[in-house]
Amino acid sequence: MISTILAQAAAGGSGILGQVFLFGSIILIMYFFMIRPQQKKQKESKKFIEEIKKGDEVVTIGGLHGKVNAVEGDTVILELDRGLKVKVEKSAISLDFSRKPEQKK
């Protein structure tokens, strides 16, 4: 009886390496399909927010469409319609409508 338990324990030892390889490959797959694209998207969003300039047509997170009238530090003044100006945080801007979608890369 003890010999069968030892035989099972010895056979199970080689399975640990397979399990470690399986978990490692799952983590690697998660990195390439979930974490890496998210980091790339955050980097592009940060770059877009830093490059906002006067004259850009943008959309805020709340859905307001407007033209950038001035950039003051972390805030942006948007001209919405007929001279109506709104002051918003740069982080509240989500899209650039200055270029047409087919021109974006």
C-alpha positions as CSV (number, residue, x, y, z in Angstrom):
1,M,0.0,0.0,0.0
2,I,2.8,2.4,0.8
3,S,4.6,1.5,-2.4
4,T,1.5,2.5,-4.4
5,I,1.2,5.9,-2.7
6,L,4.9,6.5,-3.3
7,A,4.5,5.5,-7.0
8,Q,1.6,7.9,-7.3
9,A,3.5,10.8,-5.6
10,A,6.5,10.2,-8.0
11,A,4.3,10.2,-11.0
12,G,2.5,13.4,-9.8
13,G,5.8,15.3,-9.5
14,S,6.3,15.5,-13.2
15,G,2.8,17.0,-13.6
16,I,3.8,20.0,-11.5
17,L,6.2,21.2,-14.3
18,G,3.3,20.9,-16.8
19,Q,1.0,22.9,-14.5
20,V,3.7,25.6,-14.1
21,F,4.1,25.8,-17.9
22,L,0.3,25.9,-18.3
23,F,-0.1,28.8,-15.8
24,G,2.9,30.6,-17.3
25,S,1.5,30.4,-20.8
26,I,-2.0,31.6,-19.6
27,I,-0.3,34.7,-18.0
28,L,1.7,35.3,-21.2
29,I,-1.4,35.1,-23.3
30,M,-3.3,37.5,-21.0
31,Y,-0.4,40.0,-21.2
32,F,-0.4,40.0,-25.0
33,F,-4.2,40.1,-25.5
34,M,-5.3,42.2,-22.6
35,I,-2.7,44.2,-20.7
36,R,-0.4,45.3,-23.6
37,P,-3.3,46.7,-25.8
38,Q,-4.7,48.5,-22.8
39,Q,-1.3,50.1,-22.1
40,K,-1.0,51.1,-25.8
41,K,-4.4,52.7,-25.8
42,Q,-3.6,54.7,-22.6
43,K,-0.4,55.9,-24.1
44,E,-2.2,57.1,-27.3
45,S,-4.9,58.8,-25.2
46,K,-2.3,60.6,-23.1
47,K,-0.4,61.8,-26.2
48,F,-3.7,63.0,-27.8
49,I,-4.6,65.0,-24.6
50,E,-1.1,66.6,-24.5
51,E,-1.2,67.6,-28.2
52,I,-4.6,69.4,-28.1
53,K,-4.2,72.9,-29.7
54,K,-6.4,75.8,-30.6
55,G,-8.7,75.1,-33.6
56,D,-9.1,71.4,-33.0
57,E,-12.6,70.1,-33.1
58,V,-13.2,67.7,-30.3
59,V,-15.9,65.7,-28.4
60,T,-16.0,65.6,-24.6
61,I,-16.8,62.5,-22.6
62,G,-20.2,63.9,-22.0
63,G,-20.8,64.2,-25.7
64,L,-20.3,68.0,-26.2
65,H,-19.0,68.8,-29.7
66,G,-16.9,72.0,-29.9
67,K,-13.9,73.8,-31.2
68,V,-10.9,74.4,-28.9
69,N,-10.7,78.2,-28.4
70,A,-7.8,78.2,-25.8
71,V,-5.6,75.8,-23.8
72,E,-4.7,76.9,-20.3
73,G,-2.6,74.3,-18.4
74,D,-4.9,71.4,-17.6
75,T,-8.1,73.1,-18.8
76,V,-9.4,73.8,-22.3
77,I,-12.0,76.4,-23.3
78,L,-14.4,75.0,-26.0
79,E,-16.5,77.2,-28.2
80,L,-19.7,75.2,-28.7
81,D,-22.1,77.3,-30.8
82,R,-22.6,81.0,-31.6
83,G,-19.9,82.1,-29.2
84,L,-20.9,80.0,-26.2
85,K,-17.7,79.0,-24.4
86,V,-17.3,76.2,-21.9
87,K,-14.2,75.5,-19.7
88,V,-13.5,71.8,-19.3
89,E,-10.6,69.6,-18.1
90,K,-8.3,68.2,-20.7
91,S,-9.0,64.7,-19.4
92,A,-12.7,65.2,-20.3
93,I,-11.9,65.3,-24.0
94,S,-12.2,62.0,-25.7
95,L,-12.2,62.3,-29.5
96,D,-10.6,64.5,-32.2
97,F,-13.0,65.5,-35.0
98,S,-10.6,67.9,-36.8
99,R,-9.7,65.2,-39.3
100,K,-12.1,62.9,-41.1
101,P,-12.1,59.2,-39.9
102,E,-10.5,57.9,-43.1
103,Q,-7.5,60.2,-42.6
104,K,-6.7,58.9,-39.1
105,K,-3.9,56.3,-38.7
